Amino acid sequence: MALVLEYPSHFPDYRADGAPKRYLAWIARAQWKVLAVGIALAIVRDGANALMPLALGKALDAGLASGFSSEVISWALVLMGLGMLAASFDAITHLAEVMSWMRASITNQRTVGHHVSRSGHSLTKELPTGEIISTVASDAFHIGNIMESLPRLVGGLMVYVLVSVLLLSQSVPLGLFVLIGLPVVTALTSLLVKPLQERQNQQRESQGKLTTLGSDTVAGLRILRGIGGEDVFSGRYREQSQRVRFAAVHVANVQSILMAVRTGLPALFVVGVVWFGARLAVAGDITPGQLVSFYGYTAYLSQPLRQVTFMFQLFTRAKVAENKTRKVLAVEPAAGTLADRDDWAGDLEPLPEGEAVLADRASGLELTGGAFTVLVGADPDESAAFARTLARMDDAQSSEILLAGRPITHYPLPEVRRRVVLAEATPQLFTGTLRSQVDAWESNGDDEAVLAALAVADAHDVTQTLGGLAGEITEKGRSLSGGQRQRVALARAVLTEAEIAVLIEPTSAVDAHTEARIAAQLARTRKGRTTIVVSASPLVLEHADEVVFIDDGTVIARGTHQDLLHRAREGNPDALAYRAVVARTTAEEEGDHAAANRR
């Protein structure tokens, strides 16, 4: 039992660039022990079922020859023992099959989830969200179904060989009739596989589009209602839902034909065997007991046949699911590799203080360890994008960034994530308690530390609104305002106590008084740790150890805020450009605050 309940904990660096069957084979290898146990149990169960017609025929012939005798009783006891063995092993085999299904499904879901969590924004660039959701929600179950039926199929086919020997040993003509006829019936059934797979592909594509449309509509429902577009999207969802229904009906048409063939052809074949066997019995070529045994063999062999046709149906679904899963797994992570976490030992050495811990070879920027640095850009989007390169969100864009003198892309990605924490201006929150949102690593875990981080972000009102750290935050933080979401994300970054924190506009959604408190508390709490803030607010700039003014990816000027303003008064053109950006930001903030007061 411990064997079948053991789930994989290691995720290899799987690449979906091999043959079409590679992923299914990989799933099978991941649980080969469970499959082997299931196949062994299925062989015993099916072997007992296959030998029952033999025992029944022997008992019948013995009864016809000598009446109710000890030989009849012996064969009756053998028949009863085989029945009890088949019944008991059927229950155990079913347990192994269900465990095989669970392992395959969960392994697939965790592998896809593991890959999705490492792929970042590159995944959503390649595939719609609904496609990814469907891969976890439905495709994993179809892959599990094929693994559940595999022991039953292999066990049945191996016993098929045993029955073939028994058939040929008792009657060569009837044995050949059975052994040749069953594969022919199976081949006729397989002709329906290709059209079924094509229609299931179409249904799967339609289902993925429907899921994407539904998730996008729900995510933007508030905006849609604001602009009056809710009915338009509802109409689109209704139309796509009908397409999915039509595709499902087309799949059901082929499936119904396959089910009819799967039931009808074996039944017709059994009729043919009984007719042919009866002629041989009348002619004296076989005994009545052998005729009964042959009927039992045929009835038994129809089970593997039905299983083969059922596997055709499962395989077509699993094939579609495999292709969709491989498409997700084929997306390369934007930063690092899938195996980074498995390879990383987890030991961190302190970064040097008082010298450049982060540097950009392209722009010549060097950032001193332990300093509170503010990046100001003529274009806010450009400066935010530049800050993301410092946090290694995309290896291609961060190729020129050095961390402690080494290219940041040469470090294991988990080490970079532990050393460098990024907080965006529009953060992502998930469903869960306030405590779980702030203590994301579950490492700095006491309530006092969480409350202290919230205090740095001036997020007391969030705690009061939710009723404490156990208060629930809804999906994407919709139960909070934009400023509250921003401050929760800032508290999350503060609690990590990372050596380097990159904060993009952490106070853009709060009023001036709150911004001033946050800036002062942040500078005090992060003292001695490297902090890089993207902001043009004078309330933040006043606390900076150094301000770096960038334009078009180039460092234009650097110094303290007051030093840059002093140089601007002296007519320095770079400092004048800096003052223009800061002054523009100040005017915009004052206008926003005045508008907020009027409301």
N, C-alpha and C positions, 0 to 999 in steps of 0.2 A: 504493500500500500504506500509505503514511503517513496517507492520508485515512481509510481504514477502521479503522486502529488508534488513531485519535485519539478519546479518551473525554472527555466533558464534565467540566470542572472547576468550573463555576459553577452554583449552584443558585438559581433564581429563587424569589421569594416566591409559590409556587404555592398557589392556593386552590381547593379542590375544590367549588365551589358553582355551577358552570356546567352546561351540557347534559351528558347521559350520555356522549356521545362525546368530550367535551373532553379528557379525560386521554389517550386513545389518540392524538388529534390532536396533543397536546403532545409525546408521545413521538416521533411521526413527524416533527414539525418539528425536534426536537432532533437528528435524524440524517438530515435531508433530503438531504444530499449523498451519503451512502452509499446511500440509497434511489434517488436519481436515477441513480447509476452502475449499481446493480443492475437498474433498469428498462431503461436503455439497453442493457445487455448482454443482458437477456432478450428485448428486441425483436429484436436481431440474431440471437440463437440461434433464437427461434421463427420469425422471418422466413425463415431458411435452411431450417428444417424444413417450413414451409408451402409454399415454392417447389419442394421436391423432387418432390411429385406432378406439378406442372406439367412439370418437366423429364422425368420418367419418361413421362408421357403423350405429350409431343412426340417423344421418342425412339421410342416404340412406333409412333406414327402414321408417322413417317419410315421405320421399318423395314418396316412393312406396305406402304408406298407404293413404295419404291425399293430394298428390301433393305438389306444392310450397306453403308452409304455414309458419306461424310464428314459428312453431317448427323447421322447416328446417332452417329458418334464424337464430334462436337461436343457434342451433348446429353448423351452419356455423361460427357464431361469436366466439363460443367456440373454434372451430378448428383453426380459425385465431389467437386467443389469445394464444393458446398453441404453435402455430408455431412461433409467435413473441417472446414468453418467451424462447422457446428452442434456437432460433437464438441468442438472446442477451446473455443468460447464456452460450452459447457455446463459445463466444468470451472471457467472463470473466473466464470461467473454463480453457480455453487454456492458459491464462495468468498465472493462479495459477499453472498449470502443468509445464510450462516453468520455473517459479520461483522455483518450487520444484526440477526440474532437476538442475538448477544452484546452489541451496543451497547444494544439495547432492554432486555434483561434486566438488564444491569449498571446502566444508567441508572435503571431502576425500583428496583432494590435499593438503590442509593446514595441515591436521592431519598427513599425510605422510611426508610432508616437515618439520613439527615441530619435528617429531620423527627422521627423518634423520639428522637434525641439532643437535640433542642431542646424537645420537648414536655414532658419531665419527668413528674411524677406525674399530670398531667392526662390523659395518654394511658391509663394503666392504670385510671383512674376510668371512662373511657368504654368501653374495649374489654378483653376478656380477653387474657391474655398469648399464649395459643395462636393467637388470631386474628391477632395481629401477626406471630408467627413464620411462620404459613402464608402471610401476604402476601409475605414475603421468600423463603420456601423454595419455594413452588409457583406463586403467582400471577405472579411475575416471569417465569417460564418460559413461561406461557401467553401473556402479552403479547409476549414475544419471538417466539413461534411465529407470531403474526399478522403481525409485521413481517418475518419471514423469508419468508413466502409472498406478501407484498404485491407485490414485483417480478415474481414468476412470474405472478400474476394479472393485473396491469396490462399486462405484456408480452404475455400471451396474448390479452387482450381487444383490444389495439391491432392485433395481427396478424389477429385475427378480422375486423376491418374490411377488411384487405387481401385475405383469402381470400373475403370476401363479394363484393368487386369482381370477383375472378377467376371466381367461380361464376356471377354474373349475366352476365358478358361472354361466357361459353361456352354457358350454357343458362339462360334465364330460368325455366322451370317447375321444373327440378331445383334451381336456385339458391334459388328461393323456398321449395321444399320443405325444404331444409336450413336456411335462415335462419329460417324460422318454427318448424320442428319443434324445434330445439335450445333456444330460450327456453322453449317449452312444457314440455319435459323438465326444464329447470332449475327452473321454477316449481313443478312437481309435487314435486321434491325438497325445495324450501324449506319445504313444509308440515310437515316433521319438525323444523324448527329450534326452534319455540316449546316443544313438549314436552321436547325435549332440554335446552334452557336451564333449564326449570323443575326437571328432575331433577338437573342439574348444580349448580344453586343449593342444593338440598337436600343433595347430597353434600358441597358445600363447607362448609355450615353444620355438618354432622355432623363433618367432618374438623377444623374449627376447635375444636369442643368437645372432641374427643378429644385434640388437641394441648394444650389448656389443662389438661385433667385429668391428662395425663401429666406435664407440666412441674410442676404443683402437687404431684403425688404425689412426684416425685423431689426437689423442693425441701424437702419436709417429711418425707422418709422416716425420718430419725432420730427425729423426734418421733412419727410414726405407730407405729414399732416400740416406742417407749417406752410408749405408751398402748394397745398391742394393736390398732391400727386398720388395720394393713397389709392384712389380708385383706379388709376392707370396701372399701377403695379399689381393691384389685386386682379385686374383683367389679364395682365401678362401671366401671373401665376396660374390663373384658371385655365388659360390656353395651354400652358406647358403641362399642367396636370392632366388635361385631356390627351395630350400627346403620349404621356407616360401610360395612361390607361389603354390607349389604342395599341401601343407597343406590347403591353402585358397581355392583351387579348391575342395578339398575333403569336406570342410565345406560347400561350395556353393552347392554341390550336395545334401546333406541332407537338407539344407535350402530350395532349390527349391522344393523338395518333400513335405516339410512341408508347404510351401506356396500354393502348388497345393491342398494339402489336406485341408488346411485352407479355401480355396475358394470353392473347389468342393463339399466337404461333406455338408456344410450348404445349398448350392444350391440344391443338391439332396434332402435334407431333406425338404426344402420349397416346392419342387415339390410333395413330399409325403403328406405334410399337405394339399396342395390345392386339391389333388386327394381325400384324405379322407374326407375333408370338403365338397367338391362338392357332394360326395355320401350322406353325412348327409343332405345337403341342398335339394337335390332331394327327399330324403325320408321325408322331412318336419321336421326333428329333430332340425334344426337351420334355422334362417332366412337368406336371402341374405345379409343383413347388417352384421349379425354375421359372415358370411363366409368371407366378406371383412375384418372385424375386426380381424378374426383369421389369415388371410393372413398377415395383418399388424403386428400383434403380432409376428408371426413367423419371418417375415423379421426383426423386431426389435430385437428379441431374438437371431438372428444370429449374431448381432453386439457384444453382450457380449461373444458369443462363439468364434468369430474371435479374440476378445480381449484376451480371455483366451489362445488361441493357440499362439497369438502374445506374451503374457506374458511368455509362455513356452520358446519361443526363447530368449526373453530378460533375463529370469531368468538363462538360461544356461550360457549366457555370463556374467551376473552379478555374478554367482556362481564361475566361473573361475576367474573373477576379484577379488572377495572377498578372495578367497584362496591365490591369489598372494599378495594382500594387507596385509592380516593377516600374511603372511610369513615375510614381511618387518617389520610390527609392532611387531612381536614376538622377534626381535633381541633386546637384552638388551643393553642399553648404556654402554660404557666402564667406564664412570664415572657419578655418580649421577643418578637421575631418571627423567623421562619425566615430572613429576609434579613439579620439583624443582623451576622453575621460577614462577609458579603460587602461590606457597606457600611462596616465599621469600618476606619479607617486603621491602627490599632494603636499610635498614639503616646500615651504616658502622661505627664502633668505631675504632679510631686509634690504630694501633698495638704498643706495647711497644718498645721504643728505648733503645739501649745500652744493651739489653739482647737478648737471643736466640728467634728469631721469627720463624725460621724454624729449625727443628731437625729431624734426622733420627735415630730411635732407633736401627736399624739393624747395622749400621756402627759406630754409636756414633757421627756422625757429628752434630755440632751445629753452626748455622750461626747467627751472631749478626745483630740486626736491624740497618738500616741506613748505613751499611758498603758496600764497593765495593769489592766483593769477586770474585776471579777467581779460577775455578776448572780446574785442570790439571790432565789428566789421561794417563797412559801408553798406553791404548787403546782408541783412540778418540771416537769410537762408544760406548764403555762402559761408558765413562764419559758423553756423550750426553744422553744415556739412563737413567743414574742416574739423570741427570738434569731434565728430563721429569717427573720422579717420584715426584720431588719437586713441579711441576706445576699441579699435579693430573690429568694426562691424562688417567690414568687407575686405578680404585679403587683397583684392586687386587695388583698392583705393588706399590701403594702409601699407603698401609695399615699401614706401620711403620713410616710414616711422620707425624710430629707434627707441627701445626701452632699455635703459641702463646700458647703452652702447651697443646693444644687439638688435637686429631687425625684429620688430614685434611679432612678425609672422613666423619667426623661428621658435617661439615659445609654444608649449602646449596651450591650446585655447582655454581650458579650465584654469590654468595658472593666470592667464591674462584676465579672465573674468573675476578672479579673486583679487587681483592687484588693482585692476582698473574697473570702476563702476560708472555706468552711464545713466543719467536721469534726463529724460526728454521733457520738452515743454508740454507736450500732450501725452502723458504717460498712459500705460496700459494697466488697468486693474482687473482682477478676476473675481469671480464669485467666492465668497468666504468671509471669515471674520476679519475685523480690523487688525487684530493681532497678527493673523496669518499674512496679511498684505504688507505689514511693516516688517515683520521678522521673516523675510523670504527665505533665508538660509537656515532658519531654525537653529541658529548657533549662538546667538547672543540673547538667548531666550527668556530671561526673567522679565516680569511685567515692568519693573522699574526702568530697565534699559529701554523698553519699547516706549514707555511714557516720556522718558527723557528725550528720545529721538523725536517724538511728536512735539515736544515742547520747543526743540530747536527750530522745527518747521512752523511753529506758532499754530499748531493744529488742535488746540484745545476744543474749539467749537465742533470739530469732527467727532471727538470722543463724546462730547455731550449730545450731539445729534443722534449718534448710534447707540448711546446708552452704555458706553464702556468699550473695552477691548474685545469683548465677546460679541459686540454688535455686528450684524451681517451687512456686507456690502453686496449689492446686486451686480449682475453681469456688466462688465466694462465700467463699473463704478457709476452707473446711471443714477443711483440714489444720492450722489454727491454733486455739488456744483463743480465747475471747472477749476476754480481756485482751491477747493478742498481736495480734489483729485491730485492736483499739482503738489500740494503740501504733503499729502500721504506718500506720494512717490519720493519727495525730498526726504521725508523721515526714513523711508526705506533705504535710501542711499546713505544717509547719515549712520544708521544702525549697523551697516556692514563694516564700518570703521576701516574701509579699504585704504590702501596706501595712496591711491590716486582716485579722485572723484572728478568726473567730467559732468558738469551740470549745465544744461542748455536752457536758458531763460527760466530759471527756477521760480522767479517771482513775477512773471509777466501777467498772471491772472489775479493778482491781489492788489489791494489799495496801497497808497504810499506809506501809511503808518505801519501796516503789517510788513511791507517790504523792508522798511528800515529796521524793524525788530529782527526779521529773519536774517538780513545781511549781517547784523552785528553778532547774533547768536551763532550763525554759521562760521564766521571768521574765528570766533572764540573757540568753538567746539572742535573745529578742524585744524587748530593751530599745531604746527609740527608735521602735518600731513599735507601732501600735494593736493591742491584743489584748483580746478580750472573751471571758471564760470564764463558762459557766453551771455553777455548782457551789455547794454549801453546805458543802463540806469545810473545816474550819479549817486543814488543811495547805495548801490552795490559797489560802484567804483571807489567810493571814499574808503572802503575797507580793504582795497586791494594792495598787496605788497608790490605788485607790478601790473601795469596795463599794457597789453599788446594790441596795437591797431593793425589790422590786416585788410588788404584790398586785393582782389583778384589772385588769392593764394600767395600773396607776398607780404612780408612784414614791412610795414611802412614806418611805424614809429613805436617806441616802447619807453616806459618809465612809469612813475606814479601818476595818478590822475591830476594832482595839483601841478606836477612838473610839466605835463603835457599842456595844461591850460596856460601855464606861465610861458612856455615856448610859443604858444599860439598868440599871446599878447605881443610877443616880440616879432611876430610876423613869419615864423617858420611855416612853410606851406604844408608840410605833413601834419604838423600839429593843428593848423587851421582846418584841415580836412577832418581831423579827429573831433575838434570842437564842433564842427558843423553837424556831425553825426550825433554827438551827445546832446547838442542843443535841440536838434529836431526831435530826438526821442523824448526829451523833457517836455517840449511843447505838446507832443502827442499824448503823453501821460496826463498832463494837466487837463487837456481837453476831455480825455476819457473819464477822469475823476469828476470833472464838472458835470458831464453828462450823467454820470452815475448819481451825483447828488440831486440833480433835477428830477431823476426818476424816483 
